[in-house]
Amino acid sequence: MSGCGCGCSNSGGGPFSKGRDLVDFVFHAHGGAVRDQKIMQGPLAATCQGCNTPFLLETYLGQCPKCDGVHAVAPMSPTVDNIQFAGKEYRLPL
């Protein structure tokens, strides 16, 4: 049973999580189908929260082109203000 309200079977954080928890949620949501989807409203002009490099977040989960910092935004609230950063040491699961 899911506690996130999005209908997925994720047992961890949900779409309102922060930081690494949101990145993990987006990575795993709906069997991984969400992470590579283009943001419906269009790319977000983001700034890496690890190295301050500007980049476009085109999908719900993306990486900084300079430092590979992992960022995500929940599909239900894809705005620049809602982009979350997993932390400098975080690496995507293989």
PDB file of N, CA, C and O in Angstrom:
ATOM      1  N   MET A   1       0.843  -1.186   0.000  1.00  0.00           N
ATOM      2  CA  MET A   1       0.000   0.000   0.000  1.00  0.00           C
ATOM      3  C   MET A   1       0.881   1.240   0.000  1.00  0.00           C
ATOM      4  O   MET A   1       1.867   1.307   0.734  1.00  0.00           O
ATOM      5  N   SER A   2       0.539   2.184  -0.791  1.00  0.00           N
ATOM      6  CA  SER A   2       1.353   3.388  -0.927  1.00  0.00           C
ATOM      7  C   SER A   2       0.847   4.501  -0.038  1.00  0.00           C
ATOM      8  O   SER A   2      -0.359   4.709   0.091  1.00  0.00           O
ATOM      9  N   GLY A   3       1.796   5.233   0.588  1.00  0.00           N
ATOM     10  CA  GLY A   3       1.410   6.354   1.425  1.00  0.00           C
ATOM     11  C   GLY A   3       1.630   7.690   0.752  1.00  0.00           C
ATOM     12  O   GLY A   3       1.394   8.730   1.366  1.00  0.00           O
ATOM     13  N   CYS A   4       2.079   7.691  -0.499  1.00  0.00           N
ATOM     14  CA  CYS A   4       2.421   8.947  -1.155  1.00  0.00           C
ATOM     15  C   CYS A   4       1.241   9.596  -1.854  1.00  0.00           C
ATOM     16  O   CYS A   4       1.287  10.788  -2.159  1.00  0.00           O
ATOM     17  N   GLY A   5       0.189   8.842  -2.112  1.00  0.00           N
ATOM     18  CA  GLY A   5      -0.970   9.417  -2.767  1.00  0.00           C
ATOM     19  C   GLY A   5      -0.862   9.514  -4.277  1.00  0.00           C
ATOM     20  O   GLY A   5      -1.788  10.007  -4.921  1.00  0.00           O
ATOM     21  N   CYS A   6       0.236   9.059  -4.864  1.00  0.00           N
ATOM     22  CA  CYS A   6       0.376   9.148  -6.315  1.00  0.00           C
ATOM     23  C   CYS A   6      -0.066   7.875  -6.996  1.00  0.00           C
ATOM     24  O   CYS A   6      -0.139   7.822  -8.224  1.00  0.00           O
ATOM     25  N   GLY A   7      -0.360   6.850  -6.223  1.00  0.00           N
ATOM     26  CA  GLY A   7      -0.823   5.601  -6.802  1.00  0.00           C
ATOM     27  C   GLY A   7       0.296   4.628  -7.130  1.00  0.00           C
ATOM     28  O   GLY A   7       0.027   3.532  -7.622  1.00  0.00           O
ATOM     29  N   CYS A   8       1.527   4.993  -6.874  1.00  0.00           N
ATOM     30  CA  CYS A   8       2.621   4.064  -7.148  1.00  0.00           C
ATOM     31  C   CYS A   8       2.829   3.169  -5.932  1.00  0.00           C
ATOM     32  O   CYS A   8       2.186   3.353  -4.899  1.00  0.00           O
ATOM     33  N   SER A   9       3.728   2.203  -6.060  1.00  0.00           N
ATOM     34  CA  SER A   9       3.946   1.267  -4.960  1.00  0.00           C
ATOM     35  C   SER A   9       5.218   1.584  -4.188  1.00  0.00           C
ATOM     36  O   SER A   9       5.749   0.715  -3.497  1.00  0.00           O
ATOM     37  N   ASN A  10       5.709   2.796  -4.290  1.00  0.00           N
ATOM     38  CA  ASN A  10       6.922   3.197  -3.585  1.00  0.00           C
ATOM     39  C   ASN A  10       6.682   3.168  -2.092  1.00  0.00           C
ATOM     40  O   ASN A  10       5.690   3.712  -1.607  1.00  0.00           O
ATOM     41  N   SER A  11       7.592   2.532  -1.356  1.00  0.00           N
ATOM     42  CA  SER A  11       7.421   2.439   0.087  1.00  0.00           C
ATOM     43  C   SER A  11       8.220   3.496   0.835  1.00  0.00           C
ATOM     44  O   SER A  11       8.123   3.590   2.058  1.00  0.00           O
ATOM     45  N   GLY A  12       9.008   4.293   0.122  1.00  0.00           N
ATOM     46  CA  GLY A  12       9.823   5.321   0.764  1.00  0.00           C
ATOM     47  C   GLY A  12       9.133   6.662   0.749  1.00  0.00           C
ATOM     48  O   GLY A  12       7.938   6.761   1.025  1.00  0.00           O
ATOM     49  N   GLY A  13       9.896   7.704   0.424  1.00  0.00           N
ATOM     50  CA  GLY A  13       9.355   9.060   0.371  1.00  0.00           C
ATOM     51  C   GLY A  13       8.322   9.195  -0.727  1.00  0.00           C
ATOM     52  O   GLY A  13       8.079   8.263  -1.493  1.00  0.00           O
ATOM     53  N   GLY A  14       7.728  10.349  -0.790  1.00  0.00           N
ATOM     54  CA  GLY A  14       6.703  10.588  -1.787  1.00  0.00           C
ATOM     55  C   GLY A  14       6.984  11.843  -2.572  1.00  0.00           C
ATOM     56  O   GLY A  14       8.081  12.395  -2.491  1.00  0.00           O
ATOM     57  N   PRO A  15       6.005  12.303  -3.333  1.00  0.00           N
ATOM     58  CA  PRO A  15       6.204  13.450  -4.210  1.00  0.00           C
ATOM     59  C   PRO A  15       6.402  14.774  -3.469  1.00  0.00           C
ATOM     60  O   PRO A  15       6.751  15.777  -4.092  1.00  0.00           O
ATOM     61  N   PHE A  16       6.188  14.793  -2.164  1.00  0.00           N
ATOM     62  CA  PHE A  16       6.400  16.018  -1.388  1.00  0.00           C
ATOM     63  C   PHE A  16       7.678  15.938  -0.551  1.00  0.00           C
ATOM     64  O   PHE A  16       7.917  16.789   0.305  1.00  0.00           O
ATOM     65  N   SER A  17       8.495  14.916  -0.800  1.00  0.00           N
ATOM     66  CA  SER A  17       9.760  14.756  -0.093  1.00  0.00           C
ATOM     67  C   SER A  17      10.733  15.856  -0.478  1.00  0.00           C
ATOM     68  O   SER A  17      10.502  16.596  -1.434  1.00  0.00           O
ATOM     69  N   LYS A  18      11.797  15.956   0.255  1.00  0.00           N
ATOM     70  CA  LYS A  18      12.836  16.960  -0.010  1.00  0.00           C
ATOM     71  C   LYS A  18      14.172  16.269  -0.255  1.00  0.00           C
ATOM     72  O   LYS A  18      14.393  15.144   0.195  1.00  0.00           O
ATOM     73  N   GLY A  19      15.048  16.945  -0.964  1.00  0.00           N
ATOM     74  CA  GLY A  19      16.423  16.492  -1.159  1.00  0.00           C
ATOM     75  C   GLY A  19      16.535  15.098  -1.747  1.00  0.00           C
ATOM     76  O   GLY A  19      15.843  14.749  -2.703  1.00  0.00           O
ATOM     77  N   ARG A  20      17.419  14.309  -1.157  1.00  0.00           N
ATOM     78  CA  ARG A  20      17.700  12.962  -1.634  1.00  0.00           C
ATOM     79  C   ARG A  20      16.450  12.083  -1.645  1.00  0.00           C
ATOM     80  O   ARG A  20      16.296  11.236  -2.525  1.00  0.00           O
ATOM     81  N   ASP A  21      15.559  12.281  -0.673  1.00  0.00           N
ATOM     82  CA  ASP A  21      14.343  11.472  -0.627  1.00  0.00           C
ATOM     83  C   ASP A  21      13.487  11.683  -1.877  1.00  0.00           C
ATOM     84  O   ASP A  21      12.923  10.723  -2.402  1.00  0.00           O
ATOM     85  N   LEU A  22      13.381  12.921  -2.359  1.00  0.00           N
ATOM     86  CA  LEU A  22      12.610  13.166  -3.576  1.00  0.00           C
ATOM     87  C   LEU A  22      13.327  12.576  -4.781  1.00  0.00           C
ATOM     88  O   LEU A  22      12.685  11.979  -5.646  1.00  0.00           O
ATOM     89  N   VAL A  23      14.639  12.729  -4.854  1.00  0.00           N
ATOM     90  CA  VAL A  23      15.400  12.158  -5.972  1.00  0.00           C
ATOM     91  C   VAL A  23      15.179  10.644  -6.019  1.00  0.00           C
ATOM     92  O   VAL A  23      14.919  10.092  -7.088  1.00  0.00           O
ATOM     93  N   ASP A  24      15.281   9.974  -4.876  1.00  0.00           N
ATOM     94  CA  ASP A  24      15.047   8.525  -4.825  1.00  0.00           C
ATOM     95  C   ASP A  24      13.614   8.185  -5.232  1.00  0.00           C
ATOM     96  O   ASP A  24      13.387   7.214  -5.953  1.00  0.00           O
ATOM     97  N   PHE A  25      12.651   8.981  -4.774  1.00  0.00           N
ATOM     98  CA  PHE A  25      11.253   8.747  -5.130  1.00  0.00           C
ATOM     99  C   PHE A  25      11.063   8.836  -6.644  1.00  0.00           C
ATOM    100  O   PHE A  25      10.478   7.937  -7.248  1.00  0.00           O
ATOM    101  N   VAL A  26      11.556   9.920  -7.263  1.00  0.00           N
ATOM    102  CA  VAL A  26      11.387  10.102  -8.705  1.00  0.00           C
ATOM    103  C   VAL A  26      12.120   9.001  -9.468  1.00  0.00           C
ATOM    104  O   VAL A  26      11.616   8.515 -10.481  1.00  0.00           O
ATOM    105  N   PHE A  27      13.289   8.605  -9.001  1.00  0.00           N
ATOM    106  CA  PHE A  27      14.063   7.554  -9.661  1.00  0.00           C
ATOM    107  C   PHE A  27      13.266   6.248  -9.717  1.00  0.00           C
ATOM    108  O   PHE A  27      13.260   5.563 -10.740  1.00  0.00           O
ATOM    109  N   HIS A  28      12.597   5.909  -8.621  1.00  0.00           N
ATOM    110  CA  HIS A  28      11.905   4.625  -8.515  1.00  0.00           C
ATOM    111  C   HIS A  28      10.420   4.670  -8.865  1.00  0.00           C
ATOM    112  O   HIS A  28       9.826   3.619  -9.105  1.00  0.00           O
ATOM    113  N   ALA A  29       9.806   5.841  -8.901  1.00  0.00           N
ATOM    114  CA  ALA A  29       8.356   5.950  -9.086  1.00  0.00           C
ATOM    115  C   ALA A  29       7.879   5.220 -10.337  1.00  0.00           C
ATOM    116  O   ALA A  29       8.467   5.340 -11.412  1.00  0.00           O
ATOM    117  N   HIS A  30       6.828   4.480 -10.173  1.00  0.00           N
ATOM    118  CA  HIS A  30       6.188   3.754 -11.272  1.00  0.00           C
ATOM    119  C   HIS A  30       7.189   2.880 -12.024  1.00  0.00           C
ATOM    120  O   HIS A  30       7.202   2.848 -13.254  1.00  0.00           O
ATOM    121  N   GLY A  31       8.021   2.177 -11.269  1.00  0.00           N
ATOM    122  CA  GLY A  31       8.985   1.260 -11.870  1.00  0.00           C
ATOM    123  C   GLY A  31      10.075   1.952 -12.664  1.00  0.00           C
ATOM    124  O   GLY A  31      10.689   1.334 -13.534  1.00  0.00           O
ATOM    125  N   GLY A  32      10.327   3.221 -12.384  1.00  0.00           N
ATOM    126  CA  GLY A  32      11.365   3.975 -13.084  1.00  0.00           C
ATOM    127  C   GLY A  32      10.862   4.712 -14.316  1.00  0.00           C
ATOM    128  O   GLY A  32      11.642   5.363 -15.012  1.00  0.00           O
ATOM    129  N   ALA A  33       9.566   4.615 -14.591  1.00  0.00           N
ATOM    130  CA  ALA A  33       9.006   5.230 -15.801  1.00  0.00           C
ATOM    131  C   ALA A  33       8.997   6.752 -15.749  1.00  0.00           C
ATOM    132  O   ALA A  33       9.018   7.399 -16.796  1.00  0.00           O
ATOM    133  N   VAL A  34       8.965   7.332 -14.565  1.00  0.00           N
ATOM    134  CA  VAL A  34       8.855   8.793 -14.429  1.00  0.00           C
ATOM    135  C   VAL A  34      10.176   9.498 -14.681  1.00  0.00           C
ATOM    136  O   VAL A  34      10.195  10.574 -15.278  1.00  0.00           O
ATOM    137  N   ARG A  35      11.265   8.918 -14.243  1.00  0.00           N
ATOM    138  CA  ARG A  35      12.555   9.624 -14.235  1.00  0.00           C
ATOM    139  C   ARG A  35      13.008  10.143 -15.597  1.00  0.00           C
ATOM    140  O   ARG A  35      13.649  11.192 -15.666  1.00  0.00           O
ATOM    141  N   ASP A  36      12.696   9.447 -16.663  1.00  0.00           N
ATOM    142  CA  ASP A  36      13.162   9.854 -17.993  1.00  0.00           C
ATOM    143  C   ASP A  36      12.105  10.580 -18.822  1.00  0.00           C
ATOM    144  O   ASP A  36      12.347  10.915 -19.982  1.00  0.00           O
ATOM    145  N   GLN A  37      10.940  10.823 -18.233  1.00  0.00           N
ATOM    146  CA  GLN A  37       9.887  11.536 -18.967  1.00  0.00           C
ATOM    147  C   GLN A  37      10.230  13.019 -19.068  1.00  0.00           C
ATOM    148  O   GLN A  37      10.725  13.623 -18.117  1.00  0.00           O
ATOM    149  N   LYS A  38       9.959  13.590 -20.235  1.00  0.00           N
ATOM    150  CA  LYS A  38      10.135  15.035 -20.418  1.00  0.00           C
ATOM    151  C   LYS A  38       9.154  15.762 -19.510  1.00  0.00           C
ATOM    152  O   LYS A  38       8.018  15.319 -19.342  1.00  0.00           O
ATOM    153  N   ILE A  39       9.581  16.867 -18.926  1.00  0.00           N
ATOM    154  CA  ILE A  39       8.699  17.675 -18.088  1.00  0.00           C
ATOM    155  C   ILE A  39       7.612  18.244 -18.999  1.00  0.00           C
ATOM    156  O   ILE A  39       7.900  18.924 -19.984  1.00  0.00           O
ATOM    157  N   MET A  40       6.370  17.954 -18.655  1.00  0.00           N
ATOM    158  CA  MET A  40       5.233  18.289 -19.513  1.00  0.00           C
ATOM    159  C   MET A  40       5.165  19.775 -19.846  1.00  0.00           C
ATOM    160  O   MET A  40       4.834  20.138 -20.975  1.00  0.00           O
ATOM    161  N   GLN A  41       5.474  20.637 -18.881  1.00  0.00           N
ATOM    162  CA  GLN A  41       5.392  22.081 -19.090  1.00  0.00           C
ATOM    163  C   GLN A  41       6.618  22.643 -19.800  1.00  0.00           C
ATOM    164  O   GLN A  41       6.671  23.835 -20.101  1.00  0.00           O
ATOM    165  N   GLY A  42       7.592  21.800 -20.064  1.00  0.00           N
ATOM    166  CA  GLY A  42       8.817  22.222 -20.722  1.00  0.00           C
ATOM    167  C   GLY A  42       9.997  22.231 -19.761  1.00  0.00           C
ATOM    168  O   GLY A  42       9.806  22.170 -18.546  1.00  0.00           O
ATOM    169  N   PRO A  43      11.213  22.306 -20.289  1.00  0.00           N
ATOM    170  CA  PRO A  43      12.424  22.290 -19.462  1.00  0.00           C
ATOM    171  C   PRO A  43      12.444  23.434 -18.448  1.00  0.00           C
ATOM    172  O   PRO A  43      11.898  24.513 -18.682  1.00  0.00           O
ATOM    173  N   LEU A  44      13.087  23.163 -17.320  1.00  0.00           N
ATOM    174  CA  LEU A  44      13.237  24.175 -16.274  1.00  0.00           C
ATOM    175  C   LEU A  44      14.667  24.700 -16.269  1.00  0.00           C
ATOM    176  O   LEU A  44      15.615  23.916 -16.291  1.00  0.00           O
ATOM    177  N   ALA A  45      14.827  26.007 -16.239  1.00  0.00           N
ATOM    178  CA  ALA A  45      16.153  26.629 -16.153  1.00  0.00           C
ATOM    179  C   ALA A  45      16.619  26.496 -14.709  1.00  0.00           C
ATOM    180  O   ALA A  45      16.187  27.247 -13.835  1.00  0.00           O
ATOM    181  N   ALA A  46      17.496  25.541 -14.471  1.00  0.00           N
ATOM    182  CA  ALA A  46      17.955  25.229 -13.123  1.00  0.00           C
ATOM    183  C   ALA A  46      19.384  25.717 -12.906  1.00  0.00           C
ATOM    184  O   ALA A  46      20.109  26.021 -13.853  1.00  0.00           O
ATOM    185  N   THR A  47      19.762  25.782 -11.652  1.00  0.00           N
ATOM    186  CA  THR A  47      21.144  26.033 -11.256  1.00  0.00           C
ATOM    187  C   THR A  47      21.534  24.897 -10.334  1.00  0.00           C
ATOM    188  O   THR A  47      20.840  24.614  -9.358  1.00  0.00           O
ATOM    189  N   CYS A  48      22.646  24.244 -10.645  1.00  0.00           N
ATOM    190  CA  CYS A  48      23.089  23.121  -9.823  1.00  0.00           C
ATOM    191  C   CYS A  48      23.264  23.586  -8.380  1.00  0.00           C
ATOM    192  O   CYS A  48      23.923  24.590  -8.111  1.00  0.00           O
ATOM    193  N   GLN A  49      22.673  22.852  -7.478  1.00  0.00           N
ATOM    194  CA  GLN A  49      22.766  23.186  -6.064  1.00  0.00           C
ATOM    195  C   GLN A  49      24.069  22.672  -5.446  1.00  0.00           C
ATOM    196  O   GLN A  49      24.325  22.869  -4.258  1.00  0.00           O
ATOM    197  N   GLY A  50      24.891  22.009  -6.275  1.00  0.00           N
ATOM    198  CA  GLY A  50      26.184  21.539  -5.806  1.00  0.00           C
ATOM    199  C   GLY A  50      27.334  22.426  -6.247  1.00  0.00           C
ATOM    200  O   GLY A  50      28.269  22.662  -5.481  1.00  0.00           O
ATOM    201  N   CYS A  51      27.269  22.929  -7.507  1.00  0.00           N
ATOM    202  CA  CYS A  51      28.391  23.715  -8.037  1.00  0.00           C
ATOM    203  C   CYS A  51      27.968  25.044  -8.669  1.00  0.00           C
ATOM    204  O   CYS A  51      28.812  25.775  -9.188  1.00  0.00           O
ATOM    205  N   ASN A  52      26.683  25.361  -8.633  1.00  0.00           N
ATOM    206  CA  ASN A  52      26.131  26.620  -9.160  1.00  0.00           C
ATOM    207  C   ASN A  52      26.194  26.766 -10.679  1.00  0.00           C
ATOM    208  O   ASN A  52      26.104  27.884 -11.188  1.00  0.00           O
ATOM    209  N   THR A  53      26.344  25.672 -11.408  1.00  0.00           N
ATOM    210  CA  THR A  53      26.345  25.714 -12.858  1.00  0.00           C
ATOM    211  C   THR A  53      24.904  25.739 -13.377  1.00  0.00           C
ATOM    212  O   THR A  53      24.097  24.907 -12.961  1.00  0.00           O
ATOM    213  N   PRO A  54      24.564  26.663 -14.266  1.00  0.00           N
ATOM    214  CA  PRO A  54      23.222  26.662 -14.859  1.00  0.00           C
ATOM    215  C   PRO A  54      23.067  25.496 -15.837  1.00  0.00           C
ATOM    216  O   PRO A  54      24.005  25.149 -16.556  1.00  0.00           O
ATOM    217  N   PHE A  55      21.881  24.899 -15.856  1.00  0.00           N
ATOM    218  CA  PHE A  55      21.584  23.831 -16.810  1.00  0.00           C
ATOM    219  C   PHE A  55      20.070  23.729 -16.972  1.00  0.00           C
ATOM    220  O   PHE A  55      19.316  24.292 -16.179  1.00  0.00           O
ATOM    221  N   LEU A  56      19.632  23.012 -17.998  1.00  0.00           N
ATOM    222  CA  LEU A  56      18.211  22.789 -18.212  1.00  0.00           C
ATOM    223  C   LEU A  56      17.839  21.418 -17.668  1.00  0.00           C
ATOM    224  O   LEU A  56      18.433  20.406 -18.039  1.00  0.00           O
ATOM    225  N   LEU A  57      16.848  21.399 -16.785  1.00  0.00           N
ATOM    226  CA  LEU A  57      16.293  20.140 -16.299  1.00  0.00           C
ATOM    227  C   LEU A  57      15.155  19.804 -17.266  1.00  0.00           C
ATOM    228  O   LEU A  57      14.073  20.387 -17.193  1.00  0.00           O
ATOM    229  N   GLU A  58      15.410  18.868 -18.161  1.00  0.00           N
ATOM    230  CA  GLU A  58      14.451  18.536 -19.213  1.00  0.00           C
ATOM    231  C   GLU A  58      13.528  17.389 -18.834  1.00  0.00           C
ATOM    232  O   GLU A  58      12.406  17.297 -19.333  1.00  0.00           O
ATOM    233  N   THR A  59      13.998  16.514 -17.951  1.00  0.00           N
ATOM    234  CA  THR A  59      13.207  15.383 -17.475  1.00  0.00           C
ATOM    235  C   THR A  59      13.054  15.525 -15.961  1.00  0.00           C
ATOM    236  O   THR A  59      13.710  16.364 -15.344  1.00  0.00           O
ATOM    237  N   TYR A  60      12.194  14.712 -15.370  1.00  0.00           N
ATOM    238  CA  TYR A  60      11.911  14.848 -13.937  1.00  0.00           C
ATOM    239  C   TYR A  60      13.108  14.515 -13.060  1.00  0.00           C
ATOM    240  O   TYR A  60      13.120  14.847 -11.874  1.00  0.00           O
ATOM    241  N   LEU A  61      14.106  13.868 -13.628  1.00  0.00           N
ATOM    242  CA  LEU A  61      15.357  13.593 -12.919  1.00  0.00           C
ATOM    243  C   LEU A  61      16.491  13.899 -13.881  1.00  0.00           C
ATOM    244  O   LEU A  61      16.476  13.434 -15.021  1.00  0.00           O
ATOM    245  N   GLY A  62      17.470  14.671 -13.443  1.00  0.00           N
ATOM    246  CA  GLY A  62      18.573  15.030 -14.327  1.00  0.00           C
ATOM    247  C   GLY A  62      19.850  15.291 -13.560  1.00  0.00           C
ATOM    248  O   GLY A  62      19.859  15.368 -12.331  1.00  0.00           O
ATOM    249  N   GLN A  63      20.932  15.427 -14.315  1.00  0.00           N
ATOM    250  CA  GLN A  63      22.249  15.651 -13.717  1.00  0.00           C
ATOM    251  C   GLN A  63      22.880  16.920 -14.258  1.00  0.00           C
ATOM    252  O   GLN A  63      22.683  17.291 -15.415  1.00  0.00           O
ATOM    253  N   CYS A  64      23.631  17.566 -13.408  1.00  0.00           N
ATOM    254  CA  CYS A  64      24.403  18.738 -13.798  1.00  0.00           C
ATOM    255  C   CYS A  64      25.466  18.301 -14.806  1.00  0.00           C
ATOM    256  O   CYS A  64      26.143  17.296 -14.585  1.00  0.00           O
ATOM    257  N   PRO A  65      25.624  19.033 -15.900  1.00  0.00           N
ATOM    258  CA  PRO A  65      26.626  18.666 -16.901  1.00  0.00           C
ATOM    259  C   PRO A  65      28.066  18.863 -16.421  1.00  0.00           C
ATOM    260  O   PRO A  65      28.989  18.291 -17.001  1.00  0.00           O
ATOM    261  N   LYS A  66      28.269  19.653 -15.386  1.00  0.00           N
ATOM    262  CA  LYS A  66      29.623  19.916 -14.896  1.00  0.00           C
ATOM    263  C   LYS A  66      30.043  18.934 -13.799  1.00  0.00           C
ATOM    264  O   LYS A  66      31.110  18.327 -13.892  1.00  0.00           O
ATOM    265  N   CYS A  67      29.216  18.773 -12.762  1.00  0.00           N
ATOM    266  CA  CYS A  67      29.623  17.953 -11.608  1.00  0.00           C
ATOM    267  C   CYS A  67      28.823  16.666 -11.448  1.00  0.00           C
ATOM    268  O   CYS A  67      29.074  15.899 -10.519  1.00  0.00           O
ATOM    269  N   ASP A  68      27.862  16.416 -12.338  1.00  0.00           N
ATOM    270  CA  ASP A  68      26.985  15.240 -12.278  1.00  0.00           C
ATOM    271  C   ASP A  68      26.057  15.232 -11.061  1.00  0.00           C
ATOM    272  O   ASP A  68      25.498  14.190 -10.717  1.00  0.00           O
ATOM    273  N   GLY A  69      25.889  16.383 -10.410  1.00  0.00           N
ATOM    274  CA  GLY A  69      24.955  16.475  -9.291  1.00  0.00           C
ATOM    275  C   GLY A  69      23.558  16.092  -9.748  1.00  0.00           C
ATOM    276  O   GLY A  69      23.103  16.542 -10.799  1.00  0.00           O
ATOM    277  N   VAL A  70      22.874  15.264  -8.966  1.00  0.00           N
ATOM    278  CA  VAL A  70      21.570  14.737  -9.346  1.00  0.00           C
ATOM    279  C   VAL A  70      20.464  15.603  -8.745  1.00  0.00           C
ATOM    280  O   VAL A  70      20.444  15.878  -7.545  1.00  0.00           O
ATOM    281  N   HIS A  71      19.550  16.020  -9.613  1.00  0.00           N
ATOM    282  CA  HIS A  71      18.423  16.869  -9.238  1.00  0.00           C
ATOM    283  C   HIS A  71      17.133  16.225  -9.716  1.00  0.00           C
ATOM    284  O   HIS A  71      17.137  15.478 -10.694  1.00  0.00           O
ATOM    285  N   ALA A  72      16.033  16.507  -9.035  1.00  0.00           N
ATOM    286  CA  ALA A  72      14.734  15.987  -9.447  1.00  0.00           C
ATOM    287  C   ALA A  72      13.644  16.969  -9.070  1.00  0.00           C
ATOM    288  O   ALA A  72      13.807  17.808  -8.184  1.00  0.00           O
ATOM    289  N   VAL A  73      12.529  16.839  -9.767  1.00  0.00           N
ATOM    290  CA  VAL A  73      11.342  17.614  -9.453  1.00  0.00           C
ATOM    291  C   VAL A  73      10.160  16.653  -9.580  1.00  0.00           C
ATOM    292  O   VAL A  73      10.132  15.811 -10.478  1.00  0.00           O
ATOM    293  N   ALA A  74       9.199  16.782  -8.688  1.00  0.00           N
ATOM    294  CA  ALA A  74       8.027  15.910  -8.725  1.00  0.00           C
ATOM    295  C   ALA A  74       7.121  16.298  -9.885  1.00  0.00           C
ATOM    296  O   ALA A  74       6.926  17.486 -10.144  1.00  0.00           O
ATOM    297  N   PRO A  75       6.566  15.315 -10.586  1.00  0.00           N
ATOM    298  CA  PRO A  75       5.678  15.608 -11.712  1.00  0.00           C
ATOM    299  C   PRO A  75       4.460  16.446 -11.350  1.00  0.00           C
ATOM    300  O   PRO A  75       3.924  17.153 -12.204  1.00  0.00           O
ATOM    301  N   MET A  76       4.017  16.382 -10.114  1.00  0.00           N
ATOM    302  CA  MET A  76       2.830  17.142  -9.729  1.00  0.00           C
ATOM    303  C   MET A  76       3.134  18.600  -9.406  1.00  0.00           C
ATOM    304  O   MET A  76       2.212  19.398  -9.241  1.00  0.00           O
ATOM    305  N   SER A  77       4.418  18.962  -9.314  1.00  0.00           N
ATOM    306  CA  SER A  77       4.774  20.352  -9.009  1.00  0.00           C
ATOM    307  C   SER A  77       6.090  20.747  -9.676  1.00  0.00           C
ATOM    308  O   SER A  77       7.034  21.138  -8.989  1.00  0.00           O
ATOM    309  N   PRO A  78       6.168  20.651 -11.010  1.00  0.00           N
ATOM    310  CA  PRO A  78       7.427  20.918 -11.704  1.00  0.00           C
ATOM    311  C   PRO A  78       7.716  22.407 -11.902  1.00  0.00           C
ATOM    312  O   PRO A  78       7.458  22.965 -12.969  1.00  0.00           O
ATOM    313  N   THR A  79       8.248  23.031 -10.871  1.00  0.00           N
ATOM    314  CA  THR A  79       8.675  24.424 -10.962  1.00  0.00           C
ATOM    315  C   THR A  79      10.115  24.519 -10.493  1.00  0.00           C
ATOM    316  O   THR A  79      10.598  23.640  -9.779  1.00  0.00           O
ATOM    317  N   VAL A  80      10.794  25.566 -10.883  1.00  0.00           N
ATOM    318  CA  VAL A  80      12.187  25.772 -10.484  1.00  0.00           C
ATOM    319  C   VAL A  80      12.328  25.745  -8.958  1.00  0.00           C
ATOM    320  O   VAL A  80      13.289  25.184  -8.431  1.00  0.00           O
ATOM    321  N   ASP A  81      11.380  26.345  -8.260  1.00  0.00           N
ATOM    322  CA  ASP A  81      11.443  26.392  -6.796  1.00  0.00           C
ATOM    323  C   ASP A  81      11.330  25.018  -6.142  1.00  0.00           C
ATOM    324  O   ASP A  81      11.722  24.851  -4.987  1.00  0.00           O
ATOM    325  N   ASN A  82      10.801  24.035  -6.866  1.00  0.00           N
ATOM    326  CA  ASN A  82      10.605  22.702  -6.301  1.00  0.00           C
ATOM    327  C   ASN A  82      11.685  21.702  -6.689  1.00  0.00           C
ATOM    328  O   ASN A  82      11.591  20.528  -6.331  1.00  0.00           O
ATOM    329  N   ILE A  83      12.701  22.140  -7.408  1.00  0.00           N
ATOM    330  CA  ILE A  83      13.807  21.245  -7.766  1.00  0.00           C
ATOM    331  C   ILE A  83      14.580  20.902  -6.495  1.00  0.00           C
ATOM    332  O   ILE A  83      14.937  21.774  -5.703  1.00  0.00           O
ATOM    333  N   GLN A  84      14.823  19.614  -6.330  1.00  0.00           N
ATOM    334  CA  GLN A  84      15.549  19.128  -5.157  1.00  0.00           C
ATOM    335  C   GLN A  84      16.878  18.519  -5.589  1.00  0.00           C
ATOM    336  O   GLN A  84      17.000  17.983  -6.690  1.00  0.00           O
ATOM    337  N   PHE A  85      17.867  18.608  -4.709  1.00  0.00           N
ATOM    338  CA  PHE A  85      19.235  18.142  -4.960  1.00  0.00           C
ATOM    339  C   PHE A  85      19.521  16.983  -4.020  1.00  0.00           C
ATOM    340  O   PHE A  85      19.201  17.048  -2.833  1.00  0.00           O
ATOM    341  N   ALA A  86      20.122  15.923  -4.546  1.00  0.00           N
ATOM    342  CA  ALA A  86      20.391  14.730  -3.745  1.00  0.00           C
ATOM    343  C   ALA A  86      21.603  14.855  -2.847  1.00  0.00           C
ATOM    344  O   ALA A  86      21.772  14.044  -1.936  1.00  0.00           O
ATOM    345  N   GLY A  87      22.448  15.841  -3.073  1.00  0.00           N
ATOM    346  CA  GLY A  87      23.665  15.999  -2.274  1.00  0.00           C
ATOM    347  C   GLY A  87      24.904  15.716  -3.104  1.00  0.00           C
ATOM    348  O   GLY A  87      24.847  14.977  -4.087  1.00  0.00           O
ATOM    349  N   LYS A  88      26.006  16.297  -2.713  1.00  0.00           N
ATOM    350  CA  LYS A  88      27.241  16.208  -3.497  1.00  0.00           C
ATOM    351  C   LYS A  88      27.779  14.791  -3.632  1.00  0.00           C
ATOM    352  O   LYS A  88      28.390  14.467  -4.650  1.00  0.00           O
ATOM    353  N   GLU A  89      27.572  13.959  -2.657  1.00  0.00           N
ATOM    354  CA  GLU A  89      28.126  12.595  -2.697  1.00  0.00           C
ATOM    355  C   GLU A  89      27.197  11.582  -3.350  1.00  0.00           C
ATOM    356  O   GLU A  89      27.591  10.432  -3.547  1.00  0.00           O
ATOM    357  N   TYR A  90      25.975  11.978  -3.690  1.00  0.00           N
ATOM    358  CA  TYR A  90      24.985  11.047  -4.225  1.00  0.00           C
ATOM    359  C   TYR A  90      25.320  10.653  -5.658  1.00  0.00           C
ATOM    360  O   TYR A  90      25.700  11.497  -6.470  1.00  0.00           O
ATOM    361  N   ARG A  91      25.179   9.380  -5.958  1.00  0.00           N
ATOM    362  CA  ARG A  91      25.331   8.869  -7.313  1.00  0.00           C
ATOM    363  C   ARG A  91      24.107   8.030  -7.632  1.00  0.00           C
ATOM    364  O   ARG A  91      23.589   7.341  -6.753  1.00  0.00           O
ATOM    365  N   LEU A  92      23.637   8.072  -8.863  1.00  0.00           N
ATOM    366  CA  LEU A  92      22.471   7.310  -9.263  1.00  0.00           C
ATOM    367  C   LEU A  92      22.746   5.814  -9.129  1.00  0.00           C
ATOM    368  O   LEU A  92      23.846   5.352  -9.430  1.00  0.00           O
ATOM    369  N   PRO A  93      21.743   5.060  -8.675  1.00  0.00           N
ATOM    370  CA  PRO A  93      21.904   3.589  -8.624  1.00  0.00           C
ATOM    371  C   PRO A  93      22.101   3.049 -10.031  1.00  0.00           C
ATOM    372  O   PRO A  93      21.581   3.609 -10.996  1.00  0.00           O
ATOM    373  N   LEU A  94      22.837   1.986 -10.144  1.00  0.00           N
ATOM    374  CA  LEU A  94      23.079   1.362 -11.464  1.00  0.00           C
ATOM    375  C   LEU A  94      21.916   0.525 -11.884  1.00  0.00           C
ATOM    376  O   LEU A  94      21.942  -0.071 -12.961  1.00  0.00           O
TER     377      LEU A  94
END
